[in-house]
Amino acid sequence: IAIVSGAGSLAETIGAVNTLIVNPDGTLKADNTDWRGFSADLAGHGVTITPDQPCLVLGTGGGARAIVFALRQIDCPAVHERSRLGVSALLFCRVQTLSRSA
């Protein structure tokens, strides 16, 4: 986005933006909060991921990328995804190199 002066590291890692933050100097910073919402929703419904439980993500857009990131943060053993176009969200989401800093 041309009007954004920077992006948070998670937005860059996930490869999708859903939040714009107005800095004190008036510039905009892009970030992603979808992954936290998904994680909170899982916890709120008592869903836990066990070591023998793979996950399937339908879609590869920005929301799917955030879900893949969230699943990696909770040590999902295997994330499988399906897209109408055959494009992998994992290619866009560089979560393998990110430590659990979020």
C-alpha positions as CSV (number, residue, x, y, z in Angstrom):
1,I,0.0,0.0,0.0
2,A,1.6,3.2,-1.1
3,I,0.3,5.3,1.8
4,V,1.8,3.1,4.5
5,S,5.2,4.0,5.8
6,G,6.0,0.6,7.3
7,A,4.7,-2.8,8.2
8,G,5.0,-4.8,11.3
9,S,7.2,-7.9,11.3
10,L,4.2,-10.2,11.6
11,A,2.4,-8.5,8.6
12,E,5.6,-9.1,6.6
13,T,6.0,-12.7,7.8
14,I,2.3,-13.6,7.2
15,G,2.2,-11.7,3.9
16,A,-1.1,-10.0,4.6
17,V,-2.3,-6.8,6.2
18,N,-5.7,-6.3,8.0
19,T,-4.9,-3.4,10.3
20,L,-3.6,0.2,9.8
21,I,-2.1,1.9,12.8
22,V,-1.8,5.7,12.9
23,N,1.5,6.7,14.4
24,P,1.8,9.9,16.5
25,D,3.4,11.6,13.6
26,G,0.4,10.8,11.4
27,T,2.2,8.1,9.3
28,L,0.5,4.7,8.9
29,K,1.9,1.3,9.9
30,A,0.4,-1.9,8.5
31,D,0.0,-5.0,10.7
32,N,-1.9,-8.3,10.9
33,T,-4.1,-9.2,13.9
34,D,-6.1,-12.0,12.2
35,W,-3.9,-14.7,13.5
36,R,-4.5,-13.6,17.1
37,G,-8.2,-13.6,16.6
38,F,-8.1,-17.1,15.2
39,S,-6.0,-18.3,18.1
40,A,-8.3,-16.7,20.6
41,D,-11.3,-18.3,18.8
42,L,-9.8,-21.7,19.1
43,A,-9.1,-21.2,22.8
44,G,-12.5,-19.8,23.4
45,H,-14.2,-22.9,22.0
46,G,-11.9,-25.2,23.9
47,V,-10.2,-26.5,20.7
48,T,-6.7,-27.9,21.3
49,I,-4.3,-29.3,18.7
50,T,-2.6,-32.5,19.6
51,P,0.6,-33.9,18.1
52,D,-1.3,-36.5,16.1
53,Q,-3.9,-34.0,14.7
54,P,-3.1,-32.4,11.3
55,C,-5.1,-29.4,10.2
56,L,-6.7,-28.5,6.9
57,V,-6.9,-24.8,5.8
58,L,-9.3,-24.1,2.9
59,G,-8.1,-21.1,0.9
60,T,-4.8,-19.3,0.4
61,G,-5.7,-15.7,0.8
62,G,-4.7,-13.3,3.5
63,G,-7.0,-14.9,6.1
64,A,-5.7,-18.3,5.3
65,R,-2.1,-17.1,5.6
66,A,-2.9,-15.7,9.1
67,I,-4.5,-19.1,10.1
68,V,-1.4,-21.0,8.9
69,F,0.8,-18.7,11.0
70,A,-1.5,-19.2,14.0
71,L,-1.4,-23.0,13.7
72,R,2.4,-22.9,13.4
73,Q,2.6,-20.8,16.6
74,I,0.7,-23.6,18.5
75,D,2.9,-26.3,17.1
76,C,0.3,-27.9,14.8
77,P,2.1,-31.0,13.5
78,A,1.0,-30.7,9.9
79,V,-0.9,-28.0,8.0
80,H,-2.5,-29.0,4.8
81,E,-4.1,-26.5,2.5
82,R,-6.3,-26.5,-0.5
83,S,-7.0,-23.8,-3.0
84,R,-9.0,-23.6,-6.2
85,L,-5.9,-22.2,-7.9
86,G,-3.3,-24.7,-6.5
87,V,-1.3,-21.9,-4.8
88,S,0.1,-22.6,-1.4
89,A,-0.3,-20.1,1.5
90,L,2.8,-21.7,3.0
91,L,4.8,-20.3,0.2
92,F,3.7,-16.8,1.2
93,C,3.9,-17.3,4.9
94,R,7.6,-17.5,6.0
95,V,6.7,-18.8,9.5
96,Q,9.5,-21.4,9.5
97,T,12.1,-18.6,10.2
98,L,10.1,-16.7,12.8
99,S,10.6,-17.3,16.4
100,R,7.7,-17.2,18.8
101,S,8.0,-13.5,19.5
102,A,4.4,-12.5,19.0
